[in-house]
Amino acid sequence: MGRSLLAKDVVVTLTFSSAALTGATSAVPTAGTTTVSCLAKSLGITITQNTVNATALCAVYESSLSTTQAGSISIELYVDATTGPLFQSKLGYGVYLTADLDGSATVAANALVYYGLVTEAGVNLSPEDTQTESATIKLGVAGITGLIGV
């Protein structure tokens, strides 16, 4: 009996803030101007925990003190013929991203939620090839508390 895949047909839902973020306190963009659901070609999420060295002068072992978290999302989507590329006009905008790992929206534990800022966008328009777009989303945005939602 084979094992089922955790991530298959990942459906990504993106909601953008209504304007570019300027660093002032902002509401998390859960009700922005553009909300779209689409299949992701690829989705890479990295979150790191930053630390500082808190070792005492004569200590035998190194001690680290947890400070902040940081992260980024690298995403590649298929370009939709109706809506076109999503990220090209959204550089600097806040984004609320939900990744439904099983594509069915039936298991809450299979949905990941992130808050971030669109920092990079690209489009791959090759003849006789599937049209894709890519983006980098920086997690951790001034004015929005946290990286991960529920």
Secondary structure, 3 states (H helix, E strand, C coil): CCCCCCCCCCEEEEEEEEEECCCCCCCCCCCCCEEEEEEEEEEEEEEEEEEEECCCCCCCCCCEEEEEEEEEEEEEEECECCCECCCCCCCCEEEEEEEECCCCCCCHHHEEEEEEEEEEEEEECCCCCCCEEEEEEEECECCECCCECC
